[in-house]
Amino acid sequence: MKARLGYTLATSLALLAGLAGCSPAAQEAGTAPAAEVVRAHAQTEATQSGKTDFAVVVEGIAPTAPTRLLATAALGGLEVYDLQGKRQATVTAGEVAGVDVSYGFALGDQPTTVVAALDATHNSLRLFTMDGDKPVEAGARAIPLGFAVEGVCLFHYDLDDALYAVVVGDGGEIDQQMIYANADGKLDARQVRRVNLPSKLKQCTADRHGNLYVAEQAVGVWHLDGDPEADLSARLVDAPRLGHLGKKVEGVAVYDGGKGSQWLLAADSAEGRINVYDRADHDTYLGSFQVGTAASGTAVAEPGPLFATSAAQEGYAHGLLLVSDEDGGANHQVVSMADVAKALNLPAGTPQDPRAVAKPPLPTVTALVETVPVASYGDAADDPAIWAHPTDPAKSLIVATDKKAGMAVYDMQGKLLQFRADGKMNNTDLRDGFALGGKQVTLVTASDRTHKSVAIYRLDPDKRELVDVADGIQATGMADPYGLCMYRSAKTAKTYVFINTGDGLMRQWELLDAGDSRVRIRQVREFHLASQAEGCVADDDAGALYVGEEDVALWRMSAEPDGGDAMTAVDRVADNKALKDDLEGVGIYDLGGGRGYIVVSSQGNNTYAVYRRDGDHAYLGSFAAVADGARGIDGISETDGLDVTSRNLGPGFEHGAMIAQDGRNVLPTQNQNYKYVPWESIAKALKLEMR
């Protein structure tokens, strides 16, 4: 079950009443105290074109390489300056409207500095790498964006170690692209997602944790979640007239001076000042300052786009701030961040090197295959089951649900082979070896919410399709049959199906040959969990049932019909920081001899927890499934259902796989689907065994 939370535009605007009620800037114009003027140490020469908007600091990669400033010059391309503001070079790059820089991108197994620039003539994104002091075009192509571009920001996201470009536009567009290296070693990008705000955006900025800030010129500064697998969760940081901003905000920048000195800076252009906010304290307003030009000390009348760094430079022990001053001379003012901190009586913190490579917070894997999207919109795909072909692994199949419409069968390349529009099928499972009409068949069941029943099918391995074999509607007597799993007893060779509901009720039925190649159910057991459960899996060899009580724990109990109500917690959400409710899909990887692993989707943080199947079910670690830009397959998020097998499923999946529902299918944004992750990747990530 999903809970998608986030502020809508209307909600955030409504919350501004609170901003206005406690904000000094909400008083009548002219009552705010005068901001202290911080004089720049240097300024760049005016661009040769007489136009500029953005500038960035580019750190040298080699120890002796000098730091350079890189500025946009409209039709003049890009211009390179030293720290004293002297022009060093010009670079043809089209009509450059925006620029940003990022470090540590793996290109040819070497950490590379990437520069992104916007070409306003063709409204495209162009990608460069640094060759000494100068950017050199390294893109496979100019990436078309399809809207009037304004600004670009890059961020190297720490979870998946991926590089993202966010481009903002004149019509309120926010377009996120994943940058990757193609087979030829050239830089390219794929759209991850696009969203819109109502009016013109000027600049964006982001940190490695995916905190994305966007300046909507006439509305204010927004904080968004830059993780493409997360909800955008838009939150309004500040707004003109009601907060601490005047009529127009032109620029935003993040400053990272370590703990206690992590700030957001916003150019309050109409008021001629720059606001500072505490990013570690919900972007609380800390104060404002003006920038005096290096040439005369006169305050910059309308500060534009900003760039900040805490990296120490000669003459700038705590880094520097670049402030666009197009109206004052088509240049950029170079301001000491130590001077800014002093003016606001704030600690400048500790210099941070933007070139430092951050270790991902947990192991990651990527999917090798994804299915075509389900036909239904919204939260529709839910639960898969894996069928391994006994003689030709490449012909293995994935059976899965569209919980708004029916049942689907996919091949190992993700192609849809069959869809049965049989109703709202929530969860599914299967078992081989069911005796039906004198033959051994693969039986597939699903929780049918339309008919409040157990849907029952036979999997035809030759036609590669599901055949309905239910002896009429097999009613559950439940108000809303929800989670489902199957069990084949090693003691009796009988086959069972479990279904639970949203209130914790769980029932068990035996599946019986009703004659005429039909199957019926007979209830054999009922028990209750304290709250909502969905995901479950049965260990046929051990006679154990594992059930995820979504907000509470993963439970182990007997799968036999006379097993009683006793439950043991494998793990509790409250006891393991790696878990975040809801606990959803559950699967078992069989190593033989009762050994193996239990995999559980921790939906609240888009991760997967792994436990030992035997013994005390020790927690072995968690992993995340992230995007593969070259393949164009996004990560896996908000997983409801999953299945795991150690059986050979063909090329790429010789050691089995995890098949998981992807609740937010991006790269680009489409309806939900299912992703196939080789077990070999998971085993390597967590140092596990494979069969």
N, C-alpha and C positions, 0 to 999 in steps of 0.2 A: 504494500500500500504506500502511495506517495503522499507527501505533504510539500507542495511547492509554495514557498513563501517568498515574498519580495514586495517592495513598495512600488505601486503604480505611480504614474505621473500625478494623477488626481489626488492620490493619498498623500504624496509628498508635498504637494502644494497646500493641501489642507493643514499639514503639520506646521506650515510656516507661521501659523498663528502663534505657536509656541516660540518660534524663533523671534518673532516680533516682540513678544511679551517680555523677553529678557535681554534684548539686544540694544546696546547703546546706539547703534547705527539706525535703529528704528525711530529715533527721535527726529525732530524737525531738522531739515538741512541746516548745516552750519554749527550745530551744537557739538559735533564730535571733536575731540581734542586733536590738535595738529600733530601729524606724524613727524618723527625725527627724520632728518635727511641723512642718508648714508651715502657718502661720496664714492664714486667708482675710482678704482686705482688706474684703470686704463679704458680705452675705447677703441673699437676697430675703426680702421679707415672706412669711409663711405664706400659702398659697393660701386663698381664702375657703371652699373646700370641705373643707379640712383633709387633702387628698390631693394627692400629686404624685409623679412618677416621673422625667420627662425634662425637660431644658431645653437650649436652643441659643442661640448668639449670632447675632443677625441684623444684618449690616452695612447701613448706609444706602447707597442707590445714589447719591443726590445728594451732592456734596462736603460740604455743610453738614448733611446728614441725620444725626441722632444714632444711635449704636449702641443696639440694644435687646436685652433678654433675653426669650425666649419660653418659657414653661413650661406643662406639662400640669397640669390641675387636675381630672382625672376628670370627674364630671358637671358641674363648673364650666366645662368647655371649655378654652380657652387663656387664659393671663394674660400681659400684657406688662409688663415692668419696665425701669427705666433701670439704668445700671451701678452705681448705689448700692443697687439692690434695691428701689426704690420702685415700687409698682404704678401703671401708667399707664392700663391698659385691660383689659377682659375681652372675650373673643370667644366667642360661642356656636358650638360645633363638635361637639356630641354628647358622649359619654363618652370623653374623649380619653385614650388609653393610651400613645401615643408620638408624637414629633414630630421632624422634621429639616428642614434648609434647604439649598438649593443656589442657585447664581447663574448668570446668563448664558444662561438658556434663551430661545431665540428665539420670541417670541410676538408676532405682528403686526410682525415685522421689528425688534422692540425687545428688548434683553437684559432679562430679567425674573427677579426673585427668586421662587423657588417654595418653598412650605412644604408638606410632607406631614404629615398627622395621621391617627392611627388612631382609629376609633370602636369602642370595645369592646362597645357595646350591639349593634350590627349587624355587628361584625367586618368592617368595611370600611375602605378607604383613601379619604381625602378630600383634595382638592388645593386650595391657596390661592395667591394672589399677594399681595405686600405693597403696600398702598396707604398710603404714608407710613409711619407707625409701626405700623400694624395689618394683620394678615392678612385678606384678603377672599376668600371662597370663589369659586373660578374653575373648578371642575371641572364637566364635563358631567354627571357623576353620581357617586354614591358607588360605588366599585369593590368589589364583594363578593369576599371572600377565602375564605370557607368553612372557617375554623378560628379558634380562640381566639387573638386577636392579642396580642402582647407589646411588640414594638419595631419601629421602622422606621429605615432609613438611606437617604440619597440620595447618588448619586455621578454626576458628569458625566464620562463616560468619554472620555479624550482621543483614542482611535483613531477612533471614529465620531461624536464630538461629541453623543452621545445621553445623555439623562437617564434613569437607572434608579432605581427604588425597590425596596429589598429589605425584605420584611416577615418577621419571625421570630415563631414561635408557641409556645404552651404545650405543644404536642405534638411539638416538634422540627422544625416546618415552616420551610423557607426558601423564600419565594416571591418571585421576581424579576419586576418589572413594568417595561415600557418606557413612559415618559410621552411623550405627543405632543400636538400641537394639532390639533383636528379642523377641519372646514371652517367651523365657526361661531366659531372662535377660542377655544374652550373646551378646557381640559385634560382629557385622558382617558388611559387606560393599557391595555395588553395584557399578558397573562401571557407571559413569556419562557420560564421554566422553574420547576419546583418540585422540591426535593429534601428529604429528611428526615434528621435526626439522631435518636438514640433518645430524648432526653429534653428537658425544657423549655429553651427559649432565651429570653434576656432582652433582649439588645441586640446590635446590629451597627453596624459603622462601615466606611467605605471611603474610598480616595483616588482621584484621577483616573486612576491607572494600573490600576484594577480590582483592587487588593489589598483583599480583603474579609475582615474579621475578625468572628467571631461568638462570643458568650459563651454556652456551654452550661452552665447554672447549676451542675450537680453534676459536670460532667465536665472542663471547662476552656475554653480559648480556642483556636478554630480559625482557620487562615488558609485562605481559598478564593480561587479565581480568579473575579472578578466578570465577566469577559468572557463573555457568554452563548454565544459561538461557540467557547469553549474548554472543555476538560475541567475540572471543578471542582477537581481536584488538592488534595483536603483534606489539610491538614497540621496536626497538633496542636502548638500553640505552647507551652502550659504546662498543667499539670493538678494538681488537688488531691492532696495527700499525697505524690505522686511527684515533683513539680516545686517551683515557688516559690509555689504557691497553697494556701490553706487549704481548707475544705470547700465553699466556695461563691463563685462569681464572678458579680457582678451587672452589671458595666458594662465597656465598652471604648470607647476614643477614640483617634484618630490625631492626632499633633502634627507639623506640618511646619515646621521652622525652617531648611529648606534643607540642603545637603550637610553631613553630620556631626551633624545634629540632627533626625533623623527618627525619631520614637518611636511606640511603641504603649503606651498606658496601660490597665491592667486593674484593676478594683475588686475587691480580695481582701476581700470583705465580711465573711466570718467572722472574719478576722484584723484587721479595722479599718484596712486600709492599702491603698495603691495602688502597684502594681508598674509599673515602666518597662522597656521592651524596645527594643532597637536594630533598627528595621525595615530598615536598610541592611546589617545583618550577621546575616541569618537569624533575626531576632527574638531576639537574645541578651539575656539578663536583665542589666539595668544597676543595679538597686537598687529600694528601696521607700521610701515616706514615708507619714506620716499627715497628715490635714487637721484643723487646729484651727479651730473655728468663729470667725467674726468677732466674735460677741457675747461669748464667754467664753474662747476659746482651748482649750476642752476638745475633745479629739480626737473626730471623728465616729466613732461606735461601729460603724456598718455602712454604709460608703459605697455608694451605689447607682449608677445610670446616670451616665455621664460625657459631657462634651463639651469638646473642646479646640480652640483656634485660636492661631496665632502672630501674627495680625493685630494691629498696634499699636493700643492704645486709650489714652485719657487715664488715666494712672496704671498702665498695663499695657504697658510698652514692647515686650515680647515676647509679648503676648497673654495669654490667661487660660484657666483650667480651671473648668468648672462641675461641682460634685459634688452629687448628690442626697442630701439628709439628711431623708428622710421621717420616720424614727423620732425625729429630734431636733427636729422642728417643722414638717414639711411645707414645707421650703424648699430653697434651693440655695446652696451656699457658692461664692463667687467668689474664686478663687485665682490669684495671679500666677504665670505660667509661668517668669518669671525667678527667682522664689523657689524654685520646684521645681528648676530647673537648679542653683541655688546649693547647695541642700540635698544634691544628689546629686553635686556637683562635676562637672557636665556643662556644655558650652557651650550657651547658649540658641539660638544660631544667628542667622539673619536673618529678620525678619518677612516673611511671605508673605501677599499679599492674595488671599483666596479668590474675590474677584470678578474677578480677572484671567482673561482668556480665553486658554487654551492653544491653540497652533497644532497641528492634527492632525499626527502624524508622517509621514503620506504621503497622497496624494490618495485620495479615496474615491468610489465610485459606488453606486447602488442598483439592484436588479432591478425590472423593470417587471411581470414575470409570473413565476409559479412553477407547476410541474406539481402535480397531486395527488400525494400521497406514494405510493411504491411499496408493494406489498402485503407484501413480505418484511421481517422485522424485522432489526435490526442493520445491519451494513455491507453493504448490498445494492445500491443504485443505484451505477452506476460510470461509464459512458461514453456521451455522446450524439453524434449526427451530424445535421447540418442539411441538409434538402432544400428548396431554394428553388423554388417553383412558377414555371414559365417565363412564364406569362401573367397569373396572378392571385396576386400576392405574399401576400395574406391567407390563401391556402390552402396555404401552405408548411407543412412538417411537421418534427417532431423525432423521430428514431428513437433509442431509448436502451435500455440493458441493465438488467435486474435480475439481478445475477450469482449469485443464489441460485435463479432461477426461469425467466427467459426474456427475451423481447424485447417492447418497448412502442413504440407510436406515439402521439404527442401532437400536438394542433393548436397554433396560436400563442397560444391562451388557456390552455394548460396542461392541457386536457381530454384524458383518456385515450380514444383512438379504438379501439385494438386492443391486446390482450396475447396473445402466443403463449407458452404454457408449454412451451418447447422444451428446457429444461435450463439449466445454469449458464453464461450468456453473459456474458463478462467485458468485452470491448471491441468496438466496432462502428465501421464507416465505410461510405461509399457513394461511387459514381461514376455520373454520367450517361453516356449514349452507348455502352453496351455492346451489341454486336450479338448478339441471341439470337433464333433462329428467324426471321431475316429482318427483325427489328424492332429499333429502338433502345430500350433499356430502362435504367432506373436499377437498378443492382446494389448490393445491401447484403450485407456480410459481417460475421461476428461470430466471436470466438474461443470455441468451445464446449468448456468444461472437463468437461462431463458425458461427451461422446463423444470427447474429445481430437481434435477435428476443426475444420474451417472450416465454419461454418454459412453457407449462401448463400441469399439471397432476392431476389425481384424486388419493387420497390415499385410497387404499382398506384396511380396518381395519382387515378383516378376513385373507386375504392372506398376509397382512403386506408388501405391495409393492405399488409402484407407477405405475399408468396406464396413458399413454399418451392420453390426451383428446383435444389437440390443434387442431383446425380446419385448418390444414395445418400450414405452417410457418407464425407466427404472427410477421411480420416485425416491428421493432421499428423506422426505418429511422435514426437510430443513427450509427455513425461510430464505436463506441465501447460501447455497453450497459454494465454497470458496477455494481453500487450498486442497490439494489432492496428491496422494502418492500411493504406490502399489507395493505389495509384499508377497513373495513366494516362500512358503515355509519349507525349510530344510527337513523338518520333522515329518510333515504330512504331505508335502508336495502340493498343498492347496494354495490357491492364489486369492489374494484379498485386495481390497481397495479401501483407503482411508479418505475421509473428507471432513474438513472443519469449517466453521462459520466465524463470522466476525465477533461473536460474543464468547468464543472459547470452546464451544461445543464441538466434539469430535466423535465421529461414528466409524465403525469398521464393518464392512460387508464381505462375505465370501462370494466369489464369482463362480457361477455354476452353469454347466451345459444344460440348456433348456430344451434341447432337441431341435431338429430342423436347422442346424448350424446357427443357433441363436444362444445368447447368454443372458442370464438374469442374475440378480443380486439377492443375498439373504443376510439381513443384519445379524451380527454376532457380538457386537460390543458397543458401548457408549461410555465416554468419559468427558471430563471438562478441564480446560485450563482456566486460569483466573482471568485472562484477558485475551485480546485478539491474537490469533495465530494464523499463519498461512503456509509458509514453506515447511515441507517435511520430506524425509527420505527414509526408506527401510533398508537395513542391512540384512539381506536374506540369510547369509551364512551365520551371523551371530544372533538372529532372531530379535534384533533391536530396532526400535523406531526412534528417529530423531525429529523433534518438532521445534520450530522457532516461534516462541511467544514473542511477538515483534518488539515490544518495548522492554522486555524483561530478560529472557535467557534462551539458550539452546538447551532443550531437555532431551534426556535419554530414558526410554522406557521399553517394556516388552512389546513386541509386535504380534505376539500370539493372542488369539481371541480370549484366552483365559488369563491374560497377563496382568490384569488388575490396573489400578490407578497410580501405582508408585512411580515417581519420577526422580531422576537425578540430574542436577544441572551440570552440563558440560562446561558452560561458561555463562556469566551474567554480564549484561550491558554495564551495570554499575561497577563491576569489578575489573573490567578490562578497558583501558583508555583507547585501545585500538578499535573498539566497537562503538558504533553510534547507531541507535535505532533509526529505522526499523531493521530487525533481522529478517531476512526474506528467504531467497533461494538456498537450498541445501543439496549437496551432492557428495557421493562417495567415490574415491579413487581406490581401486582394488589392487593390492600388490600380491594377493594370494596368501593363504595360510592365516587368514584373519587380520592381516596387516594392511595398512594403507592410510588414507587421509580423508578427513571430512572437510569440505569447503563450504563456507557460509558467506552469503553476500551481506555486507554491512552497508545498508543502503544510505544511511545518513552521512557517510563520508566517502562514498563511492569506492570502497575497498572490499577485499575478499580475505576473510580470516581462514587459516588452515590449522586443523587439529589432528593429532594422531588418532587413528581409527581404533587402535587397541590400547590396552593398559588404562592409564588414568586420563586419556584423551588430552594430553598436554597440548597447550597452545604453541604452535611452531612459528607463527609470524603472519604478517598480512602483506598483500600486494595490491597494486592498482593496475588497471589496463588502460594504457594511454594511446594517443594517436600515432599513426604511422603516415607521415606526410607524403612520402614517396608512393606508397600504395593508395593513398587517398582514403584510408580507413581511420575513422575517429576512435577515440577511447570509449570505454563502457562506463556508463553512469546510471544511477538510480535503478539498479538492477532489481527486478522483482523475482523472476525465476531463473534458475540455472540447472544444468545437469553436467555430470562429470563421468568419464569412463576411462579405463585403462586399456580398452580394446583398440586394436589397430583400425583406424578409419581411413587409411589410404595415404597418398603422398602428402607430406607435411604434418601428418597426424599419426605417425606410426606408433607412438607411445601413448595414444589417447588424446583427449581434449577436454576443455571446459567450454561448453556452449552457454552463453548468457544473453539474457534480454538486455537491450540497450534502451534505457528510458529517455535519453536525450540524444538523438541521432543527428550529429552535425558533420561538417566537412563535406558538403554543405548541409544546412538544416533540411531534414526530411522527416517523414513519418518514422516511427520507431521500427527497429529491426532486431536481429540476433547476430551476435559476433562469435566466431570460432577461434579459440586460443589454443595453440598446441600445448599439451601438458609438458613437453620438453622445455618450453620457455618458462613455465611456472616452476618446474623442478630446478632449473638453473638459477632462477631468481632467489629461491628460498633454500637452495641446497637440499632438495628432496630426492627421493628415489623415483625411478620410473620403471615401468614394466616393458 
